[in-house]
């Protein structure tokens, strides 16, 4: 009997997680174009060569005008455009 309730609780939890992810909104962050300027996503310090700190939102630069660091790197939110299919 105990095993039956554990199974029911497990299935209900999995269903709740699935419903949670299905109801999530679509991403609204602008994507980076697939071109030579954006190909090296790991060089996120290069972003500020074209995207000047004074033109970016306040939460996109740290004090002193440098790029964000750690888990706030540009390419974590701004993903590359999907590859074009022929």
N, C-alpha and C positions, 0 to 999 in steps of 0.2 A: 504494500500500500504506500509506504514511504517513497519507494522508487517511482511510483506513478506520479506523485505530486512533484517530485524533483524534475521529472520529464516535462510535465505541464508547465512548471515555472521556467524551465530552460527554453521551451518553445515560445512561451509568451514574451520572454525577454528578447529573444532573437527577432520575433515579429515586431516588437516595439522599436528596436534599433533599426530594422529595415524600414519601417514607416517613417522614423525620424529622418533617415537619409533621403528617402524618396520625397519628403516634403521640403527639403532644404532648397533655398532659392538659388538661382543660377549665379555664377560669378559675374561681377560687374566691373572688375578691375580691367583697364585697357591692356590689351596684349601687345607685346613687342613684335615689330615686323621681322620677318625672316630675311635679313639682308646682311651685308658684310659688317656694318656698324654694330649690329646687335648679336653677331654670331658667337662672340666670346662672352658668354653670360657670367663666367666666373670672375671676369675683370670688371666688377661692378663699380670700381672707382672711376672707370672711364665714362660712366654715365654722366658725370658732372662736366665733362668736356663740352657736350652739346646741350645738356639740360642744366642750365645755370641754377645755383642754389636759390637765388632771389626770385626765380620764376616757379619754384616748386612749393607745394603746400608746406606749412610749418612742420608737420609731423614726418616729412620726408628727409629732413636734414638735421644734424646735431648742432649743438652750439658751436659757433666758429665757422659754420657753413660747410662742414665736411659731410661725406656720405654717411648714411646710417650703417651700423655695424651689427655683427652677430646675427640673430634670427630675423633682423629687419632688412636684409639685403634686398636690393631692387627685384632680383629675379625670383624671389620667393612669392611675391604677389603678382608681378608682371610676367606672365608666362609667354613663351614664344607662340606665334600664330601656328595653327595646325599646318602640316605639310599639305601642299596642294596635290590633289589626285588628278591624273590625266584622264 
